[in-house]
Amino acid sequence: MSSRSLAVLMLAVADLEHHPPEAWTSLALESFHRQGLDPE
């Protein structure tokens, strides 16, 4: 899964008022950083 796909998935889940475990969020942010993508 690409970083962009992961970002879209995380935003969709957040819209459902569900918050993924902190470890998942941490891994996603690390992935964004490695690929030079802005998570916003």
C-alpha positions in Angstrom: 0.0 0.0 0.0 1.4 3.4 -0.9 1.7 6.2 1.6 -1.0 8.1 -0.2 -3.4 5.2 0.0 -2.6 4.8 3.7 -3.3 8.5 4.2 -6.7 8.2 2.5 -7.5 5.2 4.5 -6.6 6.9 7.8 -8.6 10.0 6.9 -11.7 7.8 6.0 -11.4 5.9 9.3 -11.0 9.3 11.2 -14.2 10.5 9.5 -16.0 7.5 11.1 -14.7 8.8 14.5 -12.4 5.8 14.9 -8.9 6.4 16.0 -6.3 3.7 15.0 -3.8 2.6 17.6 -0.9 5.0 18.2 1.6 2.5 16.7 -0.3 2.6 13.3 -0.3 6.3 13.3 3.4 6.4 14.1 4.2 4.0 11.3 2.2 6.0 8.8 3.9 9.3 9.8 7.3 7.6 9.5 6.3 6.3 6.0 5.2 9.9 4.9 8.5 11.3 6.2 10.6 8.7 4.4 8.9 9.3 1.1 8.9 13.1 1.6 5.1 13.4 1.6 3.1 15.9 3.7 0.4 14.0 5.6 -1.9 17.0 5.5 
